Amino acid sequence: MIGNLKQISEETLDLIIKGEVDAETVVFDEKEVGLDLDKSWHAIHFLLNGSAWEGEAPLFNVILGGTEVGEDLGYGKTRYLTNKEVQEVALTLVNITEEDLKQRFDAAVMNELEIYPSQDWSQDEEMEYVLFYYSELKEYYMEAVRQGNAMLLFIS
């Protein structure tokens, strides 16, 4: 399972919400590149929310939140964040450093909760893998704010 984010304009989001454009068409449009979080998405969610599947906005919205739209893509429906929700996420992420995530990292708990994708979070390279994608994620949200964009979130 791969976590994905894709910036879209508010106009495109409005068309999706109205049912005039299929969310799947936008998701799979290869001309518009999104952010592929590889398999790090679940670990990032856990480190931000302290839970495998739960959380509260705006941190829940970073990966697993948003409003569902469209058909099930195999691992759930596409979800969207409005431009305002993207701004809320970005303003929160800007204050969460890699050092903060390192302090929240607990291999035993992550193993117990079966946080995807690792079978053993105690290996050193696992944290570096997650931090690399967290940095990419954080910058992607900042870019979305600079562009005034909304966001589609999906697991493929």
N, C-alpha and C positions, 0 to 999 in steps of 0.2 A: 504494500500500500504506500502510495506516494502522496504527500501533502502538496497542494498547489494553491497559489494565489494568482489572481489576474486583475490588474487594474482596468477599470472601464470608466467611461465618462458618465456623468450623472444623466445625460440624455439617453445613453444606451441602457442604463439601469432602468430608467423610466419606461422605455420600450419593452424591456423584459418584464417588468412588473405588470404592465398593461396587457401582456401576452402577445404583443406585436412582433417580438423577436424571441426565439427560443434561447434559453440560457445555454443549452448544450451547443448551439451553433457558435456562440461566443466563446465558450470554454474550449472548443476544439478548433477554433480558427488559428491556424498555424502562422498566419501573418502577424498576429499580435502575440508576442512572447510574454509569458508570465513568470512567476517565480516557482521553481521546483525545489521543494524542501527535502527531496529524497525521503528517506524513512525517519528523519529527525523530528518530524512534526509532533509525535506523541510525547517524546521526551521534553521538547520545548514547552508543550502545553502543561505537562506535569510540573516542570520547574517554575513556570509562571503562576500556576494555580494551586500547587500543592495537592492535586487530585488527578487521578487517571482520566476521569471523564467529566467532572463537574468544575464549577468556577463561577465567578461573578464578573459582569462587565466592568470595565472594558477588557480585562485580561482574558476572560473567557472568549471574547470575540476575536482574539488574535488568530486563532486557528479553528476552533470548533464552534464558534458562535455564529451570529448572523441570522437572517431570516431565510427559511427554505424557499426554493423556487425551482420549478422544472421537474424533470423525471429523476428517478434514482439512477445514479451512474454506476452502480455496483456496490459502492460503499457508502451509500446515502445520497441525498439530494445535494445539488449545488446550493450554497447559501450566499447571501450578499450582505455587505455592509454599505450603508450610505456614506457619502462624503463626510458627514458630521461624525458618524461612528468611526470612520477611518482616522479622523483627526483625534478623537478621544483615545484610540488605541495608540497612535503615534506619540501623543503627549505623555502617555503612561510609559511606553517603552523607552523613551529618551532618558528616563530616570532609572532604568534597570540596566546595570552594567553586566559585563561578563563575570566580573568578580562576585556580583550579587548571585548570579546563577550558580557559580561554583560553590558558594556557601549553602545554597539550597539543594545541591546535589547530594543525594543519599542513596548509594548503590544498593544497600540492603532493602530499603523501602521500594525502590524502583524494580528490583528483582521480584520482590513479594507481590507487587501490583501488576507484574508482567507488562511493564511499560515497553511498548514496541520501539525498536525492532530487536534490541539486544536480549540475548539469553543470559548475559553476565555483565552487568553494568560496572563491575569492579575493575575492568581493564582500563588502563590509562587513556588509550586512544578514543574510548567512547565519549569522554567529556569533550575532547578537542573536536570531534566530529559534530557534536551538538552545538558547541560554541561557534564553529564556522558558519553553520546554517542560521544560528540566532543573529549573527552579525548581518548576514544577507537579508534576513527577514526584517530586521530593524531598519535597515537602509531602504528596503522596498516600501515600507510604510511611510517613511519620510519623503521619498520620491512621490508617492501617491498624494501626499498632502501638498507638496510643491506644485503638482500638476492639477490639483483640485479634483482628484478622481475618487470614485467609489471602488469597491473591491468585490470580486467573486472568490469564494473559498470552496475547495472541493478536494475529495480524496479519490485518487484513481488507482 
